[in-house]
Amino acid sequence: MIKEVLYLMAIVLGIPAGYLIAWMTRDELVAGRKWFKIVIGAFALTGIVFLIKNNLPIVLTSLFAIVVSFISLIKSRDKKWCRI
């Protein structure tokens, strides 16, 4: 039970990490929008493959990267957030 809570906390920590990275790179968010989509797709595929292989650390790392990239993708569409 404690292990699962720690896994969930590690994935949820991707949200503030995503906001921090998006804030630090505000001027590059719009230009990197297509790369965020590629990163999300690549890590989703990686997560599925290693979920089938029962390699949980790589699955959790993939989920963390998906969350961080998804936050950056969302913030790239926010006109108040980005510097164009």
C-alpha positions as CSV (number, residue, x, y, z in Angstrom):
1,M,0.0,0.0,0.0
2,I,2.8,2.4,0.9
3,K,4.6,1.6,-2.3
4,E,1.6,2.5,-4.4
5,V,1.2,5.8,-2.6
6,L,4.8,6.6,-3.3
7,Y,4.4,5.7,-7.0
8,L,1.4,8.0,-7.2
9,M,3.2,10.8,-5.4
10,A,6.1,10.5,-7.9
11,I,3.8,10.9,-10.8
12,V,1.9,13.8,-9.2
13,L,5.1,15.6,-8.6
14,G,5.4,15.8,-12.4
15,I,2.7,18.6,-12.3
16,P,4.8,21.2,-10.4
17,A,7.9,20.1,-12.3
18,G,6.0,20.7,-15.6
19,Y,4.9,24.1,-14.5
20,L,8.5,25.0,-13.4
21,I,10.0,23.9,-16.7
22,A,7.2,25.7,-18.6
23,W,7.8,28.8,-16.6
24,M,11.6,28.7,-17.1
25,T,11.3,28.2,-20.9
26,R,8.3,30.4,-21.7
27,D,9.9,31.9,-24.8
28,E,10.4,28.4,-26.3
29,L,7.1,26.8,-25.6
30,V,5.3,27.8,-28.9
31,A,8.2,26.7,-31.1
32,G,8.5,23.3,-29.3
33,R,4.8,22.4,-29.5
34,K,5.3,19.7,-32.1
35,W,8.1,18.2,-30.0
36,F,6.0,18.0,-26.9
37,K,3.5,15.9,-28.9
38,I,6.3,13.7,-30.2
39,V,7.7,13.2,-26.6
40,I,4.3,12.4,-25.3
41,G,3.7,9.8,-28.0
42,A,7.2,8.3,-27.6
43,F,6.9,7.9,-23.9
44,A,3.4,6.6,-24.1
45,L,4.6,3.9,-26.5
46,T,7.6,3.2,-24.2
47,G,5.3,3.0,-21.2
48,I,3.0,0.5,-22.9
49,V,5.9,-1.7,-24.1
50,F,7.5,-1.8,-20.6
51,L,4.2,-2.3,-18.9
52,I,3.8,-5.5,-21.0
53,K,7.4,-6.5,-19.9
54,N,6.6,-5.8,-16.2
55,N,9.3,-3.2,-15.8
56,L,7.6,-0.8,-13.4
57,P,10.4,1.8,-13.0
58,I,10.5,2.6,-16.7
59,V,6.7,2.8,-16.8
60,L,6.7,5.3,-13.9
61,T,9.4,7.3,-15.6
62,S,7.4,7.3,-18.8
63,L,4.3,8.5,-16.9
64,F,6.3,11.3,-15.2
65,A,7.7,12.5,-18.6
66,I,4.2,12.4,-20.1
67,V,2.8,14.5,-17.3
68,V,5.7,17.1,-17.6
69,S,5.4,17.3,-21.4
70,F,1.6,17.5,-21.2
71,I,1.8,20.5,-18.8
72,S,4.2,22.2,-21.2
73,L,1.9,21.5,-24.2
74,I,-1.1,23.0,-22.3
75,K,0.9,26.1,-21.3
76,S,2.2,26.6,-24.8
77,R,-1.4,27.5,-25.9
78,D,-1.8,30.0,-23.0
79,K,-1.3,33.5,-24.5
80,K,-0.7,35.1,-21.1
81,W,1.9,32.5,-20.1
82,C,4.1,32.5,-23.3
83,R,6.4,35.2,-24.5
84,I,6.1,35.4,-28.2
